Amino acid sequence: MTAVAIPWFVLVTSNSVARTSITVFAGAAGVVLALLFGGAAVDRLSFARASVLADLLAGSVISLIPLLYLTIGLPFWLLLVLVFSGALLDTPAMVARYSALPDIAQAAGVRFERVNAVFESVLTIAGLVGPALAGMIIAVVGAVDVLWIDAGTFVLSALLMRMVARGSGLPRPREAQSGNYFEQIHAALRFVRRETVLFPLILYFAVMSLAIAPIETLFVPVIARDVYHSAYALGLMSSSLAVGALGGNALFGAIGHRLPRRTLFGIGFLVVPANFAVLAFEPRFVVAVVSLGLVGLGLSLTNLLEYTIYFERIPESMRASALGIIGAIGSGPVPVGRLLAGFALAVYGLGVTLGGFALLFAPVPIFMLVAPVFRNLRSPRIDLPTL
């Protein structure tokens, strides 16, 4: 809901694509910084405690946006601070939940690919309902009120995690780590840099993040406003990404361990520039929805495979720290991609920007399919659950 409501809020209150791109840049910058330094903090807490604390703080920050806007006013610089802070505080909660997945898979005696797919399916269902609901609420009462509801979901998430952690639904929390905080970050960074499979993959994902970053936060809102002229279109187009992702989750959970990894990465990411090419021609609404659904499918499969490889190769002792650093490197280009797309939209318009992105990023997944460095993506372990 945040990803839909905040860009739309800025777009309709300022009528500025440039300001909208700066806002999503601020959110992405907060995510990158939180990934870099937040993972080590999560490793020093239990995963459940880190999730609850981060959710409560992030929800409080999100609630300040409508509160200030409706009372004393919300200058643009303060909105940027709140968006940045909300992303900075929310991200460690997601890192904590991802880091708990291998423990859950082992406790359940289930193959990790399946647990990962179930986890992503839950997020995808939320991604399907959230944007559609946000679009409908925006159309009826405006973008401000949806932020109140969104802030409440953070509190609900924290309460649910606390309830489950107190019962038998999660494995026993690991012992919190001690020692020097920055040495912990440095050790994880050194591991990531020297891992011969992970590091090239991370750089590949970082390049593709430039293309993926503006899809939902900039391209979809601008297309909904300028081409289809409807907040309902905004919700449906965002939800189509989630529908495709849900199909990818189901497919990966069923046969993900049998799919050829290198081919999956190449073809899964190739749908992104193909989608840009389709949308550049301002097609009929149903064509745009189907095209975005295929993007959701491809990115879901690649995302699930990406994290499967991470968990196969990252030591348990530095799991959250390494995931945070990997996320920071992979997500570092996200703010740049959003800012670049925003200013390209403002200067060149929608069609030229989408066509340029298609031409610029089409060679990247093709490189994945032929580069020798990506030949060995197999699991280094054979002791994973097989159910």
VENWO-V846373 format. One record per backbone hydrogen bond with DSSP energy under -1.0 kcal/mol. CO is the residue of the C=O (numbers start at 1). NH is the residue of the N-H. E is the energy in kcal/mol with one decimal. If there is no record, write none. Layout:
CO|NH|E + CO|NH|E
This chain:
1|5|-3.3 + 2|6|-2.1 + 4|8|-1.6 + 5|9|-2.9 + 6|10|-2.4 + 7|11|-2.5 + 8|12|-2.6 + 9|13|-1.8 + 10|14|-2.1 + 11|15|-1.4 + 16|20|-1.7 + 17|21|-2.5 + 18|22|-2.1 + 19|23|-2.2 + 20|24|-2.3 + 21|25|-1.9 + 22|26|-2.1 + 23|27|-2.0 + 24|28|-2.4 + 25|29|-2.5 + 26|30|-1.9 + 27|31|-1.7 + 28|32|-2.3 + 29|33|-2.3 + 30|34|-2.2 + 31|35|-2.5 + 32|36|-2.1 + 33|37|-1.9 + 34|38|-2.9 + 38|42|-2.2 + 39|43|-2.1 + 42|45|-1.6 + 43|177|-1.5 + 46|50|-2.3 + 47|51|-2.0 + 48|52|-2.3 + 49|53|-2.4 + 50|54|-2.1 + 51|55|-2.1 + 52|56|-2.1 + 53|57|-2.0 + 54|58|-2.5 + 55|59|-2.6 + 56|60|-1.7 + 57|61|-1.8 + 58|62|-2.4 + 59|63|-2.0 + 62|65|-1.2 + 63|67|-1.6 + 64|68|-2.7 + 65|69|-2.0 + 66|70|-2.1 + 68|73|-2.8 + 75|79|-2.1 + 76|80|-2.1 + 77|81|-1.7 + 78|82|-2.4 + 79|83|-2.7 + 80|84|-2.6 + 81|85|-2.6 + 82|86|-2.8 + 83|87|-2.0 + 84|88|-2.3 + 85|89|-2.2 + 86|90|-2.1 + 87|91|-1.9 + 90|93|-1.1 + 90|94|-1.1 + 91|95|-2.1 + 92|96|-2.4 + 93|97|-1.9 + 94|98|-2.6 + 95|99|-2.5 + 96|100|-1.2 + 98|101|-1.4 + 100|104|-2.1 + 101|105|-2.8 + 102|106|-2.4 + 103|107|-2.5 + 104|108|-2.2 + 105|109|-1.1 + 105|110|-2.0 + 111|115|-1.7 + 112|116|-3.1 + 113|117|-2.0 + 114|118|-2.4 + 115|119|-2.7 + 116|120|-2.6 + 117|121|-2.1 + 118|122|-2.0 + 119|123|-1.8 + 120|124|-2.6 + 121|125|-2.6 + 122|126|-1.9 + 123|127|-2.2 + 124|128|-1.8 + 125|129|-2.7 + 126|130|-3.2 + 129|133|-3.0 + 130|134|-3.1 + 131|135|-2.8 + 132|136|-2.1 + 133|137|-2.7 + 134|138|-2.8 + 135|139|-2.1 + 136|140|-1.7 + 137|141|-3.3 + 137|142|-1.0 + 144|147|-1.0 + 145|149|-1.4 + 146|150|-2.3 + 147|151|-2.3 + 148|152|-1.7 + 149|153|-1.4 + 151|155|-1.2 + 152|156|-2.2 + 153|157|-2.3 + 154|158|-2.1 + 155|159|-2.3 + 156|160|-2.5 + 157|161|-2.5 + 158|162|-2.1 + 159|163|-2.2 + 160|164|-2.6 + 161|165|-2.5 + 162|166|-1.4 + 180|184|-1.7 + 181|185|-1.7 + 182|186|-2.4 + 183|187|-2.5 + 184|188|-1.8 + 185|189|-2.4 + 186|190|-2.5 + 187|191|-2.0 + 188|192|-2.3 + 189|193|-2.3 + 190|194|-1.7 + 191|195|-1.2 + 195|199|-2.0 + 197|201|-1.4 + 198|202|-2.7 + 199|203|-2.0 + 200|204|-2.0 + 201|205|-2.7 + 202|206|-2.2 + 203|207|-1.9 + 204|208|-2.1 + 205|209|-1.9 + 208|212|-2.3 + 209|213|-2.5 + 212|215|-1.6 + 214|218|-1.8 + 214|219|-3.1 + 215|220|-2.7 + 218|222|-2.4 + 219|223|-2.8 + 220|224|-2.7 + 221|225|-2.1 + 222|226|-3.2 + 223|227|-2.3 + 223|228|-1.8 + 224|230|-1.9 + 230|234|-1.2 + 231|235|-2.0 + 232|236|-2.5 + 233|237|-2.7 + 234|238|-2.1 + 235|239|-2.2 + 236|240|-1.8 + 237|241|-1.0 + 238|242|-1.0 + 239|243|-2.4 + 240|244|-2.2 + 241|245|-2.0 + 242|246|-2.3 + 243|247|-1.8 + 244|248|-2.0 + 245|249|-2.5 + 246|250|-2.1 + 247|251|-2.2 + 248|252|-2.7 + 249|253|-2.6 + 250|254|-1.5 + 251|255|-2.6 + 252|256|-2.4 + 255|258|-2.0 + 260|264|-2.1 + 261|265|-2.3 + 262|266|-2.2 + 263|267|-2.8 + 264|268|-2.3 + 265|269|-1.7 + 266|270|-1.3 + 269|272|-1.4 + 270|274|-1.5 + 271|275|-2.1 + 272|276|-1.8 + 273|277|-2.0 + 274|278|-1.8 + 275|279|-2.7 + 276|280|-1.8 + 278|281|-1.3 + 279|282|-1.9 + 284|288|-1.9 + 285|289|-2.3 + 286|290|-2.3 + 287|291|-2.6 + 288|292|-2.3 + 289|293|-1.9 + 290|294|-2.0 + 291|295|-1.5 + 292|296|-2.3 + 293|297|-2.1 + 294|298|-2.6 + 295|299|-2.7 + 296|300|-1.9 + 297|301|-2.0 + 298|302|-2.0 + 299|303|-2.4 + 300|304|-2.4 + 301|305|-2.1 + 302|306|-2.4 + 303|307|-2.2 + 304|308|-1.8 + 305|309|-2.2 + 306|310|-2.0 + 307|311|-2.4 + 308|312|-1.4 + 309|313|-1.2 + 310|314|-2.1 + 315|318|-1.3 + 316|319|-1.3 + 318|322|-3.0 + 319|323|-2.6 + 320|324|-2.5 + 321|325|-2.1 + 322|326|-3.0 + 323|327|-2.7 + 324|328|-2.3 + 325|329|-2.5 + 326|330|-2.8 + 327|331|-2.6 + 328|332|-1.3 + 331|334|-1.9 + 333|337|-3.1 + 334|338|-2.3 + 335|339|-2.4 + 336|340|-3.0 + 337|341|-2.3 + 338|342|-2.5 + 339|343|-2.3 + 340|344|-2.1 + 341|345|-2.5 + 342|346|-2.0 + 343|347|-1.9 + 344|348|-3.1 + 345|349|-1.0 + 349|353|-1.6 + 350|354|-2.5 + 351|355|-2.3 + 352|356|-2.6 + 353|357|-2.4 + 354|358|-2.0 + 355|359|-2.1 + 356|360|-2.3 + 357|361|-2.0 + 358|362|-1.3 + 363|367|-2.0 + 364|368|-1.5 + 365|369|-1.3 + 367|371|-2.5 + 371|374|-1.4 + 372|375|-1.9
